[in-house]
């Protein structure tokens, strides 16, 4: 038995070493650094909760929290609804269905930098595609990315374009719903709307829960699109957060503290605060799931 154990550990050792070196050690190190004054070039100096106290009085920190929570609260339900709608449409029997599925999935494999550039052109107020379409119907389009009131919603639109990963998981779950349930409901006189609410939604509710949690966690870590949009345009204003810092996401401000201001201790404290926020929101979602998630056999 001992020999088999050691053989098993030997096969698992690459993963174990990688976990210890690239996951566990950085995790513990960041926890320690969050209680220190550390700028990478000098040895860390223990300062207790000073980094956390400083963050509580930092206006940019609270601005980044507000922006990120707004994006999470708005983008998550819209993205889930849109992805489920597309999955329902792609679950029908029409000609060329495989082509449509491919077309809707392709944007997810486009690099985020290229996606950001594309949408900066689409949302350009002078020659952008979206405002051109609005002008065709007599509407003067807004300055999407430079307007503090619309800049975050513009990021939500960018996210919808690349929702293929969410869509394809919803599509797979829809195809696993037993057809016998629909046939039985038709005999009882249920229409399509009743079938959707009483059969489809309860059956795929575990998948909705999974997608909800993953979307919340991903949105709380939102970085690439906002950073690229701000850094690659005239929106690169003082603070590097776009107009009135409306695009300053939590992960962006964490990055600024770590690699621009070299306040690694403060950045580590931000990372642990984000971890706690994500943990609390995930716990609340799991608590609420008892009321709306149905598992097989229940």
N, C-alpha and C positions, 0 to 999 in steps of 0.2 A: 504493500500500500504506500509506503514511504517513497519507493522508487517512482511509482506512478504520479505521486504528488509533485516530486521534483521535476519530472519530465513535463508535467502540465505547467509548472511555474516557468520552466525554461522556454516553452513555446509562448507563454504569455508575457515573458520578460520584456520584449520590445515595447509592448503597450504599457506595462507597469513602469518601466523606466521613463517613457515619454510622459506618463501621467504625473510621476513624481517631479520631473524636471520642468515640465512646461505647464502644469496645472496646479498641483498642490503647493510647490515652492513659491511661484508667483502669488498665489492666493494668500499664503501666510505672510510673505514679504510685504504685500500691499497693506495688509492689516497692521503690521508693525510700522510701516512708513506713515500710515495715516495719523500716527501719534508723534511724528517727528518733523523737524524742519530739514528737508532734504532736497538738494538741487542737482543731484547726479554727480557733480564734480567734487563735492565734499562729503565727508562721512555724515550720516544722519544724526541729528541731535534731538533727543527725546524732549518733547514740549507738552505732553499730555493731550488734553482735549482742545488745545488752542486752534488747530485747523478746523475743527467742527464749529467752534465758537465764531471764528472768522467767517465761515460760510454763512452762518445764521444772520450776519450783518452785511452780507454781500448782495447788493442790488442785482448784479448780473447773474448771480447764482439763482435768485428767486425768479428772475426773468426767464432763465433757461428752464427752470422747473415748470413755470406756467406755460411756456411754449410747447414743451414736450408733452405735458398732460393734455393740452388742447389738441395736439396732433393725434395723440393716442385715443382720446375720447371721440374725435370726429372721424379719423381715418379708419379705425378698427371696424365699427358697424357698417360704414359705407363699403369698405373693401369686402367684408364678409357677404353683405347683401348682393353686391355686384357679381362677385365670384360665384355665388350660389345661383343667381339668375342665369349667368352664362352657362353654368354646368347643366341647369335644367334645359336650356335651349339645345345644348350639344348632346343631350341624352335622348333626343327625339330621332325618329327614323326618317331622314331626308337624304337626297342624293348629295354626294360630295362631302359627307360628314367628316371623314378623316382629314380632308383639306381644311375645313373650318377649325377642327381641333388643333391642327398644326399651326394655323395662322394665329389663333388666340394664345398658344403656348410660346411661340417664338420670342416675343418681347422679354420673357423671363431669362433667356440666355444671352441677351444683349448686355454688355458691361454697363455698370451703373454710370460711369463717366460719359459714355456715349448716349445713354438715356437722358442724362442731365442736359447735355448739349442740345439734343433733339428738342427737349421740352423748353429750353430757353429760347429756341427759335419759334416754336409753336406759340409761346406765350409772349413773344415780343410785341410791344404795343404798336410799333410802326408797321412792321412787315410780317408779323406773326400770323400763322394760319388761322388760329382761333379768332382773333380780332377781325381778320379778313372775312371770315364766315359771318361774324356778327354784323359787319358793315353791309353785307349783302341783304340783310333783312332790316336795315335802317337803324342798327344799334351801334353806338359808339363804345367800343370795348375799353375796359379799364387797363391800367398799367399793372398787370398781374403781380409780378415779382417785386416791383418797387413800391407797391402800396402796402403799408403795414397791416391794413385790415384784410387784405387778400393774399398776402405772401404765403402764409401757412396753408391756406386752402389750395393754393397752387401746387404745393407739395403733395396734398391729398390727391389731386388730379393725376400727378405724375405716378403716384403709387397704383392707381387703378389700371394704368396702362400695362403694368407688369404684374398683374395678379394671377398669372397662369398657374403658378405652383399651388395656390389655394384652390383655384378652379379645378385642377386635375384631380385633387384629392376628393373634392366634393363630387366630381363626376364618378370616380370609382365607388364612392359610398352609395350614390344613387343607383348604380347598377347592381348593388348587392341587396337592394330592397326586394323582398319576395313578391313576385307578381301575383301570387295567390291572394295576397292581402287586397290588392287592387280589384281583382276579379270578385272577391267576396263582397267588397264594398259596393261594386257596381250592381250586384244582385240586390243589395239593400237600398239602392237608389241614390247613393252618394255621388255628387258631382265632382268635377276635377278640383275645385277649390277645397271641398271638404276632404277629399283624398289627400291633398297636399298638407293640410293642417293636422289631420288625424292619423295619417299613415307615414307620409314622407318625413315630416319634421321630427316626430318622436323617434323614428327608426334611425335617422342619421344624427340625432342629438349628441351622441358621444363624439362624433366627428366635429360637430359644431363647437363643442366644448374644447376639444384639442386645438382647433383652428383659432378660437377666441384667445386662448392662453398664449399660443405662439405669436399671434398678431400683436397682443399687448406687450409681450417681452421684446419683440423686434422693434416696435414703435418707441418703446422707452429707450432703446439704444440707437435711435435714428441719427445718422451721421452723414453718410457719403453724399447723398443728393444735396442736402442743405449746404454742406461745406463746399461742394464743387460749384454750386450755383453762386454762392457768395464770393468765392475765390476767383471765379472765372469771368466776372462781370464788373460793371460799375457799381455794383451793390456792395463792394468791398469797402465799407465805411468804417469809421472808428469803432473799435470793439469787435470788428469782423463778424458781425451778426446781422448784416443786412439793414434795411430801413428800420430805424428805431429799435434795432436788435430783435426784430420780429422773427428772424430766422436763426437766432442763437439757440440751438438745441442743447440739451444737457450734455450729450456726448461731445459736442463741439467745444463747449466751455471746459469740459474735463481735459480735452486734447490741448486747448490753449494753455491751461495751467501747467500741464505736464511737459509739453514740448516747445512752447513759445515763451512762457514766463519761467519755466524750469522750477515750478513749485510742485515737485513730485509728491510731497507730503499732503498738500491740499488736494491734489488730483486723486490720490489714494483714498482720502476721506470722502471725496465725491463718489468714487466707485463703490464704497461700502454703503453710502446713503442710498445710491441707486439700487444696490442689491437688496436692501431692506424694503424700499418702496415696491420693487418688483415682487418680493416675497409676500408682502401684505396684500397687494392687489390679487396675486395668484391665489392666496388663501381665501380671500373673499369670494372669488369666482368659484372655487371648489365648494365653499359653503353654500352658495346660492344654487349650485348645480343639482343639489338634492331635490330641488323643486321642479326642475325642467328637463333633466337628462334621464332618459329611459334606457336601461341596459337590457340585453337579451335575457329572457327568463324571468324578468320582473313583471 
